[in-house]
């Protein structure tokens, strides 16, 4: 009961649906020619017994490191992105793969090297279809090629701007935090014209630096008085193309886009079209942190390390922004109740799972 995968079929050929096995595992990955689900060596026999599947495509990949590019070719990142031009490049791009394929026959557990001209044409067509099929949905593909995208603040259209006579000089040397006197990392509140310093940030050397958080405290004080003055712009990042805008609103609390920024700045006497950038944007600061951070302190650089596997040593492959989820999973599996419910009961859960995943 095999078929050539069609346009709507999901082919799971990069990771086992029940473990972290992949084509790079010692025995590779086994993809069912019936359901197109992928299984590690420890799970394929159980799937065969459960579904009656007899034929699997065994994918085995061996990493071959690519030569290191000359220093002048290794361009530094220019945007906060992963896997796209100008961003940080994912690890897979540093390797080529030597790929070997076999037809696995169950329950005999026999392997037939591929390609093989003696196999029926249908089997050859199914194998070719699996090899050509995409393993990723559109959403999953976006995870691998991630780029920071800021949402338009829902408060921009109805932003309150006080007619309090405050005007901001275009001369950066006159900008100063109203509370501390700090002259760098300043944020202008777009509702009342208050200038406050930003929050303290972790530097590439691991130390804290920056402002006193006066801009945030001013928002909180205004909020306590019933005024939602949540949008602030980072002075020094204003150019005709835009600027860094942050929303302190509890339901946003993130960098945002302000489609009316030119009008909001003009209210305080700032002509956005003649402004020049004098400070790094938040994205540029984040890039600097990623590029310059001394990871050797936590990665035991230069030491001969031994690969470990087994309970307590297994984690998720980092897709670029999945490290936080990995940490949460490690914490969950450290709880005895969680392990009893899901790890100890894994054989029963897997046996009751749908054959189609």
N, C-alpha and C positions, 0 to 999 in steps of 0.2 A: 504494500500500500504506500507507494512513493509517488511524488509529483514534483514537477518543476516549479520553484517558487515564483509566484506571480507578483504583480505590482503592489497589491495590498498585504502581502505576507511579510511578517517580521522575522528576519533571520538573525538569530542570536549566535554570532560566531566570534565574539571577542572576549566573552567571559561566561563562565558556567552560571546557570540560573539558580544554582543551589549552593555555590561556594565562590571562592575567589580564584579558582583555576582559570587559566587562559591558554591560548596557543603557546605561550612561553613557558608553561609548566612542564616538568620533566616528561610527562606522557602526553602533553598537549591537550587539546579540547576536542570533544566528540559532538558533532552536530547531526541531529537526527534527519535522515532523508525523508521522514514522514511529517514531523511536526516543526522542523527547523529550530528546535530548542538546543542549546549547547550544554554539554555536561562534562565535568571533570572525570578523571579516571575512576574515582571512588564512587561515582554516582551513575555512570552510564549503564552498568549491568542492572541496577534497580529500575532504571527507566525502561530498559528493554523488557524486563519481566512485567512491569506495570502496564505498559502500553502495547506490548507485542511487537515493538519495533525491532528490526533485525539489522538494518543497514545504517551506518553512521560515517560521516566524513571526519576523519581524524586529522586535525590541523596541528602542525608542529612548527614553531618559529624559533629561530636562533638569532639573537642580536649580534650584529656586526657593527662595531663603532665606526662612525664616519671620521675621516681626518679632521682635526681641529682647523677651523678657518683661520686665515691670517688675521692678525690683530686689526688691520685696517678694514677687513671685511665684516668683523663682528660689531655691527653698529649698535650703539647704545639705545635703549628704548626711549621713545619720545612721547608715548601716550600710555595711559593706564588701561592696558588691554592685554589679553592672552591669546596667542595663536593667530594674530592678525598682523598685517604689515605695520611696523612702527612700535609694536608692543613686545611683551616678553614672549619668547618662543618656548613652546612646550617641549618636554624631555624627549618625546618620540622622534622629534626632528633631528636628534643627534645620532640616530641609528638607522642602518639599513637592516633588512631581515633576510635570512636564508630560510626559505619556506619549503617544507616537505609535507606532502599529503598522502594519506592512506585511506583505503576503504576498509572500515572495521565491520566485521560480521559477528553478530551475537545470536545465541549465547556461546558460540564457539570461541569468541575473542580472537578470531583470526584477522590478520592485517594483510591487505593487498596493496602494493605500491602503486601509486598513480603518477601519470596517466597509464592506462592499460587498455590496449586495443582489443583484448579478448572479452571485455565486459559488455553486457547488453547496452545498446544505444541509449535507452532510457536512463540507465544509471549514469552514464557519461553526461547526459543533458542536465540531470538533477545536480550533479556535482558542479558542473560549470555554472549553473544558475546560482548555487549557494556561494561560490567563489566571487561571482560578480555582484551579488546583492549587497545592498547597504545594510549595516547593522544598526544605524542610528536613525531615530526619528528627527524631525526638524528641531524639536525642543532640545533633544540630547546633543545634536550637532552644535547648537548655540552655546552649550556649556563648554565645549572644547574650544570654541573660538569666542571667548568672552571679551566684551569691551564695556567699560563703564558708560552707562546711559542714565542721564538725569531726567527725572520726571518734572513736568510743569507743575509748579505749586498751585494748589487749588485756592490759595489765598491771594494770588497775584491780581486777579481781576477786581477784587473788592478791597484791596489794601487801603487802610486808613492812613492818610498823610496829614499831619497837623500843620496848620498855618501859624507856626510859632516864630517865624522870622529867622530861623536858622539857615545860614548859607555856608557851604563848605568851599574853602579855597581850593583851586586846582593845583596849588603848590604843595607837593608831598612833604616838604620840610615843616609845614605848619600843622600837619596831622598829629594828634597826640591823644592818648587814652585819657578820658575825663577823670578816671579814678587814680591811675598809677603813674601817669606821665610817660608810659612806654610809647615809643614811636614806630614800632614794627609790629606786623601781624595785627593790624587794626581792622575793625569791622564797623561799618556805618549802618545804624538802624534806619531802615527806609520809611519808618512811620514818624519818628520824632527827631531824626538827625543826630542822635547820640552816637558818639564814637567810643568804642571800648575795645580792649585787647581780647584776643582769642584765648582758647584754652591751652594749657600746657600740652606739649607733644613729646612723644618718644623719639629721640634722634637716632641716627645710624649707629652711634656708639653705645646705644642703650640708655643714655642719660636723658633726663627730662629737661626741656627748655621751652621758651615761649612766654606767653602772657599770663594773665591772672584770671582769665575767664570773666572779665568785667562785662563783655557784651552779653554773655549768657545770663549773668546775674541781673543785668538791667532788664532783659526780657522777663525774667522771673518776677522781678519787683513790679513791672508794669502789669503782668498777668494777674498778680495778687490784687491789683487795684481795678481789675476788670477790663484791661486793655490788651488785646491780642496783637502786640507789635512784634510779629514773629519773623519777618524777613530782614536779613542783613546782607550787605555786600562787602566783600573784602576790598578795602582800599589798597591800591597798588596793583590790582589785577584788572582794573577797568581799561578797556580798549574799545575802539569802534566795533569790534567783533563780539564783545560781551564781557562778562566778568564772573567771578565766583560768587554765587548767591547761596546762602544757607537759610533753611527754615527751622526755627527752634520749636515750632508747633509740635505738640506731643504725637500727633498722628502722622507727622512727616519726619522731623528730626534728622534731616539729611541735606546733602547738597541738592539744589533744585534749579530749575530754569524759571526765569521771570520774563515772560514775553513783553512786559511793559517796562523793562528796566530803563530804557532811555527816558521815558516820561517820569519815572520815579526818581531818577537821578537829577533831572532838570528841576524838579521841585525844590531841591536844595542847592541849585545853582551850578550843578556839574554838567558840562557839555561832554557827553560820552564820546562824541565824534572827534574830539581833539585830545583825548586822554591817552597817555602812554603807560605801558606796563613798567612798574618799578619793583615788584616783588614776585616771587614764584607763586604760581597757582597751587591749590591744594593737591591737584593731580600730579603736578611736577614735584611737590614735596614727597608725595607717596612713592613716586618713581625713584627719587633719590634714596629714600629709605630702603626700598627693595634692592637697589643696585649696590649701595654702599654698606648695608648692614653686615656686620662681621658674623656670618653664619658658622665660621670655624669654631666659635666658642661653644656651640651646641651640637656640631656635627662631627666632632673628633677628627678634624681634618689632619691628614698625614699619618694616621694610625692604621695598622693592618687589622681590619675588622672581619669577624667571622659571621657569615650569614646564618640567622636563626629562624626557625619556623616552629609551629606548634602553638598550643594554648598560651595566650598572653603575648604572642609575638606577631599576630596576624592583624593587618589593618587594611583600609581601603586604599586603592591606588588614587593618588592625588590628581584630580583633573584640573588643578589650578586654583579652584576656589572651593574645594570640598574638604579641606583640612579641618574646618570647624566641625563638620558632620562626623568626620573620622574620630575626632576627640570625643564627641558625644557618645558614639558607639563604643569606644573603649571604656568610657565610664559606665555605660549601661551593662556591659558584659563583665564588669568587676563586681556587680551586685548579684549575690547568690540567688535571689528570687527570680531575677531576669534570666539567669543561666538555666535554672530549673524549668522555667516556663517554656523557653524557646530553644536553648541549646540541648538540654537533656532530652527534650521531647522532639528534637529535629527529625528523627527517623519516622515518627508517626505523622508529623506535619507534612513531610515530603511525600510520604506514601499516599496521603489524602489530597495532595495538590492536583489541580487539573493537568492533564497531559499537555495542554497547550500553554502552560505557564501562567 
